[in-house]
Amino acid sequence: MPRDSAWMKSALALAERGLGTVAPNPAVGCLIVKNDIVVGRGWTQPGGRPHAETVALEQAGAAGKGATAYVTLEPCSHHGKTPPCAEALVKAGIARVVIAAGDTDPRVAGKGLQILQEAALDVVQGVLEDEAKRQNAGFFLKVGAARPLFTLKVATTIDGKIATSAGESKWITGNAARTYGHMLRATHDAILVGVKTVLADDPDLGCRIAGLSHRSPVRVVLDSNLKTPATAQMLQGPLGADVWLIANARNKGSTAADMLVKAGAKLFFVKGTRDLKSVAAVLAGEGLTRVLVEGGGTIHASFLRSGLCDQLHSFTAAKVIGSEGIAGVGELSLALLENAPHLKLVSSRKIGTDLLATYRNAE
């Protein structure tokens, strides 16, 4: 039907509200429409429960009978903390279900669709499927590749510098760009930096937007030798998020490890923090689906070299520092241009006094 795409676009906008708050679940939106009037709307709630369909059906009440449900992801079919959403749609008397994308979770993967079809509901699939898959790319990666989606955020001058040779970087970009950066934090499950950033800037890494501090993400530090001080700002006071340190296994049981645990940090140990695929597996194992990388040039280069840069938000300020400045991306050891990481530009716009360009991995 001609209106299906328009209604699904609205359902995707609802789903967007859950990004950064629903891991390990996907962010789903549901719109229930009857006689071209919205009678119920819902999105996945913080912590992943209740699901979008449950919220929308409750709002619709008796008006849901004979209506059409627009759902951005295949309704679940397994019993967890709540009954399956596919069964709830059937029980409510929904006549038609329009689905954007299928769910690749083995517990669902077509089973939700089967429940709807066996109940003789009219089911339409694939409406704005690409948009829905992009929206929940982190969830799909966690399920299929045992890693979260990684988004790099880089703020540089025109000549690609993030700081002067003396390390001064406040502020490269203007207020509008910095506010946008904090909105990015609010839509990700975690923010990741290297220990050099912690030692140089002592950041809190929270979401500093009025009314959204509760959406501060988990703060992850790659800290091979546990150099993060127990007095670090991020360990002082609740921000509504945890502090996770990922270190080399040889530091397990060390004095530094004990002190950081007492300070409130959660420690994870891997063979080496330079092995980002192992780091990614740890994060996915903890349920994370979306990670914002805000480290320095060394961290950015590591993710690009490892092929783990899924998205890149590049903020460019109308300033020039010169060759003596600190580069936004560190050494990539490239001899041939053809070996350079390839990204696809998907959007660009002015944001305050700066330019924001958004890229995706071209592979």
Buried (B, 14 or more C-beta within 10 A) or exposed (E): EEEBBEBBBBBBBBBBBBBBBBBBBBBBBBBBBBEEEBBBBBBBBEEBEBBBBBBBBBBBEEBBEEBBBBBBBBBBBBEEEBBBBBBBBBEBBBBBBBBBBBBBBEBBBEBBBEBBBEBEBEBBEEBBBEBBBBBBBBBBBBBEEBBBBBBBBBBBBEBBBBBBEEEEBEEBBBEBBBEBBBEBBBBBBBBBBBBBBBEEBBBBBBBBBEEBBBBBBBBBBBBBEBBBBBEBBBBEEEBEBBBBBBBBEEBEEBEBBEBBEEBBBBBBBBEEBBEBEBBBBBBBEBBBBBBBBBBBBBBBBBBBBBEBBBBBBBBBBEBEBEEEBBBBBBEEEEEEEEEEBEBEEEEEEEBBEBBBBBBBBEE
